Amino acid sequence: MIKQSDIAVIILVASLSLVASYFIGNAVINTESNRSTEVEVVTPISSEFPQPSTDIFNDDAINPTEIIRIGEDPSERPFNQQDD
């Protein structure tokens, strides 16, 4: 059987726990007043692209995407592969 003093102790402990958790929670969790920070401002991306340097990109420059073949390949099997 639960005595009346036991119920009073349970209510007291629950009340103290509630008050303590409220103050601890406010101390740990950030509030609106201290949620400020400074961030770097980024310049927006433009759709305009500057022209490349004519020293590098000109009509006399070598095209690195062009396939270079040295000599002719007369054979369809260049390494003399044998059929197994």
Secondary structure, 3 states (H helix, E strand, C coil): CCCHHHHHHHHHHHHHHHHHHHHHHHHHCCCHHHCCCCCCCCCCCCCCCCCCCCCCCCCCCCCCCCCCCCCCCCCCCCCCCCCC
